[in-house]
């Protein structure tokens, strides 16, 4: 894939994040691909770029992924701290400019993250009915009195719950050879905040990169 195509993926799209959901945050890798023609990479510096019109959310996700990479011994920087939104827009439309600016900040790898899909699902949780014995013992009355007094029914009504799943794609490119090295899709369910999504996503993403032997610390 030429750098022109890489730069073209920098088109800004919505990063839809949902706050305040009831379930715990959970991120899983749903699929990953490793370029069979490339051995494990030892990038000198990786640029982490999130695709989003929401600049604050993009910065949070980028920084959290960078923090995880640095924790594992890699050198990484965020696009948010190196380029303005206007610069990124110009770079996606100009191959030579993109190449020049990436060379200027000394990166040889770029990790691009974008939203594939956001799904909202509503499902019904059925109610429950429980029976509790209430009669006192011993009971010496007739059977009908016992029958009428012994059990009390306690019912809990059913209700609806809504879940939100965010599907992200992460592509790692080698800028020197101009090819896609690794790609992964992930699913995060019911993120409680932008930071919670970023924390879970970043940890799982970096763990997968290391497990797949895609990159190694310099």
N, C-alpha and C positions, 0 to 999 in steps of 0.2 A: 504493500500500500504506500503510495507516494505521500510526501509530506503535504501536498495539496489536499489530498483526501483527509489526512489527519486534521489539518487546519479547518476543513469544511465541517468537521464534526463539532466545532466550537459554537454552532448555532445555539442561541440561548433558548431554553425551553423551561417550562414551569417545574419547580421542585415542590410538589404538593406534600405538605407535612401536616399531620393531624395531632393535636394536643388533647390531653385529658381523657384518653381512653382508659377503660377499666382494667384491661389485661396487662400482664407484664410484657415488657419489650422482649422480642425474640427475633434474631436474625439467623437465617440459614442460607447456605450456598445451594442453589437449585441446579446449577450446571456450570462446568468449567472446561475450558479448552486450552491446551498447551501446544505451542507451535513445535512440531516434531523436528524441524530443521534448525532449531536454536538450542544451544546448550545453556546451562544456567548462567544468568547475566550478573555481572558485577558493576552495575551502574555507578558512576561517580556521583551523580546527583539526579534525583527524580523530581519532576514537576507534577504536583497533584492538582488536577483541575476538575471542579464540579460544574455541571451545566445547569444553570438556574438564573431566572430573572430576579429572584430574591437574593440580593447580595449578602445580607447578613446570614441567612441560612447557608448559603454556599460557603461563606468564610468559615462557619462553624464546622461543617463537614470536612472541608479541606484541611483545616488545622488539626482536627482530631485524627484524621488519617496520617498526616505528617507526624504527629506526636507518636503514634503507634510505630511508624517506620523508624523513627529516630530511636525509640526505645529498644528496637531490635538491632540497632547498629548501622542503620542506613542513613545516608544523607538525602534529605528531601526538603522541598520548599513548596509553598502554596502559590497558586496563580493569583489569588486575591492580594497577596503582599507584593507581588512583582509587576502586575499589570492592572491598569484601570479597565473598567468595563468598556470604555471607548477603544482602548488599545486592543482588547480581545476581539471586539467587533471588526476592527480594521485588519487584524491578523487572519481572521477566518476567511477574509475576502482577498488576501494577498499572500501567496505562497512565499515569495521572496522575503517579504517583511516578517512573516512568521518564523522562517528559518533564521533570519538575522537576529531577531529578538530572543529566540531560544538559545542561540549560540552566545549571545551577549551575557546571559545569566548563567551560562555554563552547564546546562542540563543536557544529558544524553539519553534520558528516558522520560516518558510522559504517561501518567496514569489519568485517564479521562473517565469520569463517572457521570452517568445520565439516568434519568427516569424512564423505564420501559412502560410501566403501567401502574395505576392505582386502582384497587378494587375495593368496593364497599359491599359487604354482605350482611344481610339481616336474617336471623333465624329465630325460631320460636322455641323457648324453653318451657316444656309442659309443666303444669302445676302438679302438686302432690297431695295425697290424702292419707292421713295417719289415724289410727284408732288407739285410744288409750282407755284401759280399764279404770272405772271410777267408783265402783261399789265398795262398801266397807265389808270387811269379813270379821267374824262369820255372818252369813246372811241366811236367816231361817224363814223368810217369807215364801210366797208362792213363786212358781217359775216365771210368771208373767211380770211380776214386779222386778225380779232379778234381770229378766230380759230387757226391760225398759230402762233400767238404771245403770247397767254395767258398763256400756261402752259410750264414749264421746268421740265424735268425728271432728278432726281438725284439718282444715283444707288450706292449701297455699295456692294462690292463683298463678297461672302461667304468665309469662312476660316475653318481650322481644329484646334481643341483644344485637348490637351491630359491631362488626369487626372491620378493620381497615388494614389492607395489606399493600405495602409499597414494594415494587419490584425495580431493582436497580441493575444496570449493566456497567461493568468496569473493564476497560480495555487498557492494556499496557503496551506501549510502543517503544521500539528501539529506534531512536532518531538517527543513529549513525547508518544503520542498514535500511532504515525507512520501512520497517515491517511491523506487523502486529505480532507480539510475542506471546501474549496470554489474554484470555477473555473469561469473564465469569459473570453469572447472573445470580442475584441474591433476592431474598424475600424477607422483609421486616414486617412483623405483625403488631399492630396496635402500639405504635410508638407514643409515649406519653409526652414527649417534647422533642424539639429539634436536637438538643444535646443528647437526649437518651437514644434517639435514632443514630446519631453520629457515633456515640460510644460503642454501641452494639455492632453497628456496621463496620466500623474501623477495625475492631478487634478480630472479627470473623474474617474480614477481607485480608488482613495482613497474615493471619494464621494460615489461610489458604494459599497465599503466595509462597510462604515458606514451605508448607507441606508439599506443594506441587514442585518444589525445587526450581522455581522460576528465577528468583533473584538470590543473591548472597551478599552479606555485608562486605564493604570494602575494607 
